Amino acid sequence: MTERKRPDISFETWIERQIRAAQERGDFDDLPGAGKPIPDHGDDELWWVKAYLARQGLSTEALLPLPLQLRREIERLPETVANVPSEQSVREIVAGLNRRVVEYMLQPGQLPIPVHKVDVDAVVETWRAGRQARREEARRALLAAQEGRSDPPSRRPPPAGRRALCGGCRAVCPPP
């Protein structure tokens, strides 16, 4: 425990003695940032909160008020549903978001930030269009890859030592 300052000693002398004793004990050895300049955070008063959230692996989005969180989620909705496998799942995601928007709108005394429900059919239509575009892109990439080969896949001979499918009967035949 830290000793108390005697009345006959000035604060500066007492503090200097405390620091010197801690240095002699090695209390300041191997501290993070030792020998480095103190980082300049500019005018950001919440730098320490942001650094803490970064160390914990959390997003600063959690610090936003609920309506702004909802608006961000609405903005990111197309990316969120882009890789969802089924239309039903897309509808469930949008319904959950709309449910949270309605819960926010029904709470009295909220911030005057406009938040609106999402049109489920419009999101599903965007999802379908994106899905179709991705399928077309994959099909074009596959065709380009096949055209880049000298032999079409059905005409290429099998690797040495492997059995091949016979062209006419589709049976497995021994290598020639």
C-alpha distance (Angstrom), angle and dihedral (degrees) to the residues before:
residue distance angle dihedral
M1 . . .
T2 3.77 . .
E3 3.75 114.5 .
R4 3.76 118.9 -121.0
K5 3.76 121.4 -106.8
R6 3.78 114.2 -104.4
P7 3.78 114.3 -128.2
D8 3.81 93.6 -122.0
I9 3.87 93.6 58.7
S10 3.80 122.4 79.3
F11 3.78 118.5 -122.9
E12 3.80 92.3 -115.6
T13 3.79 93.3 54.2
W14 3.80 92.5 45.1
I15 3.84 93.0 49.0
E16 3.81 92.4 46.2
R17 3.81 89.6 52.4
Q18 3.82 91.1 49.9
I19 3.83 91.4 50.8
R20 3.81 93.4 46.4
A21 3.83 91.5 49.8
A22 3.83 90.5 49.9
Q23 3.81 90.9 49.4
E24 3.81 90.9 50.4
R25 3.82 90.3 50.7
G26 3.81 89.5 50.4
D27 3.80 95.4 -118.4
F28 3.82 90.8 142.5
D29 3.81 96.8 47.7
D30 3.82 118.6 113.3
L31 3.80 95.7 8.9
P32 3.81 115.3 158.4
G33 3.78 110.3 -96.5
A34 3.81 94.1 21.5
G35 3.79 110.3 162.4
K36 3.81 92.9 11.1
P37 3.80 126.8 108.5
I38 3.77 118.2 -102.1
P39 3.82 107.1 -96.5
D40 3.79 116.9 -109.5
H41 3.79 111.1 -129.0
G42 3.79 95.6 178.4
D43 3.79 115.5 -148.1
D44 3.81 95.0 -25.9
E45 3.79 105.6 124.3
L46 3.80 93.0 -175.0
W47 3.81 96.5 53.6
W48 3.77 91.4 116.8
V49 3.83 92.3 53.0
K50 3.81 91.1 49.8
A51 3.82 91.0 47.4
Y52 3.81 90.5 50.1
L53 3.81 91.9 49.8
A54 3.81 90.4 48.2
R55 3.82 91.0 51.1
Q56 3.81 89.6 50.2
G57 3.80 91.5 47.6
L58 3.81 93.5 -117.6
S59 3.79 129.7 136.8
T60 3.79 122.3 -114.9
E61 3.78 86.0 -133.1
A62 3.81 88.1 86.5
L63 3.81 88.0 69.5
L64 3.81 92.9 61.0
P65 3.79 121.2 98.8
L66 3.80 114.2 -98.1
P67 3.82 96.6 -104.2
L68 3.80 91.4 54.8
Q69 3.81 90.6 47.3
L70 3.80 89.2 52.4
R71 3.81 92.4 47.5
R72 3.81 90.7 50.9
E73 3.78 90.2 49.4
I74 3.81 89.8 50.5
E75 3.83 90.3 50.2
R76 3.80 91.1 51.2
L77 3.79 94.9 44.3
P78 3.83 95.7 102.6
E79 3.83 90.9 54.9
T80 3.80 90.7 43.4
V81 3.80 94.6 55.3
A82 3.82 96.8 34.8
N83 3.82 95.1 96.5
V84 3.80 97.9 32.6
P85 3.81 107.9 126.2
S86 3.81 101.7 -140.1
E87 3.78 141.3 34.6
Q88 3.80 90.6 -126.7
S89 3.82 90.3 58.1
V90 3.81 90.5 49.8
R91 3.79 90.3 51.7
E92 3.83 90.9 49.2
I93 3.81 92.0 51.3
V94 3.82 92.2 49.5
A95 3.82 91.5 44.7
G96 3.81 90.2 53.4
L97 3.78 91.2 50.3
N98 3.81 91.7 47.4
R99 3.80 89.7 49.5
R100 3.82 90.6 55.4
V101 3.83 90.6 46.9
V102 3.82 91.2 52.6
E103 3.82 91.2 47.2
Y104 3.80 89.1 53.0
M105 3.82 93.0 47.0
L106 3.82 91.7 51.0
Q107 3.81 93.7 54.6
P108 3.81 111.7 97.8
G109 3.79 122.4 -124.8
Q110 3.79 98.3 24.0
L111 3.78 126.6 161.0
P112 3.81 113.3 -84.7
I113 3.79 93.4 -110.9
P114 3.81 112.3 130.6
V115 3.79 114.4 -125.2
H116 3.79 120.6 173.6
K117 3.78 133.9 -166.3
V118 3.79 117.6 -102.8
D119 3.80 121.6 -113.2
V120 3.81 103.2 -118.0
D121 3.80 94.5 -158.6
A122 3.81 92.6 51.5
V123 3.82 91.1 51.7
V124 3.80 91.5 47.2
E125 3.82 90.4 49.4
T126 3.82 90.6 50.4
W127 3.82 89.4 47.5
R128 3.81 91.2 51.1
A129 3.81 92.1 48.9
G130 3.81 91.6 48.7
R131 3.78 91.7 46.5
Q132 3.80 91.4 50.3
A133 3.81 90.8 48.1
R134 3.82 91.1 50.9
R135 3.81 90.8 49.0
E136 3.81 91.1 49.7
E137 3.79 90.7 48.3
A138 3.81 91.1 49.9
R139 3.82 90.8 47.8
R140 3.81 91.4 49.8
A141 3.80 91.1 48.0
L142 3.80 90.5 50.2
L143 3.80 92.3 49.1
A144 3.80 91.0 47.0
A145 3.78 90.6 50.3
Q146 3.80 91.7 49.0
E147 3.81 92.4 46.7
G148 3.78 89.6 51.0
R149 3.81 90.7 62.9
S150 3.76 120.0 87.2
D151 3.83 93.5 -134.3
P152 3.78 125.3 37.4
P153 3.82 111.8 -114.6
S154 3.81 93.8 -106.0
R155 3.85 92.8 52.3
R156 3.79 99.5 46.8
P157 3.79 115.8 105.3
P158 3.81 115.0 -118.2
P159 3.80 118.7 -104.9
A160 3.79 115.0 -86.6
G161 3.79 114.8 -78.1
R162 3.81 95.2 19.1
R163 3.75 127.3 111.1
A164 3.77 118.3 -113.8
L165 3.77 132.5 -144.5
C166 3.77 109.7 -111.8
G167 3.81 109.2 -119.4
G168 3.79 98.2 -135.6
C169 3.79 106.0 37.4
R170 3.82 98.5 23.9
A171 3.81 89.8 -132.6
V172 3.78 124.4 138.7
C173 3.79 109.0 -100.9
P174 3.81 128.5 -173.1
P175 3.80 116.3 -104.2
P176 3.81 114.2 -89.5
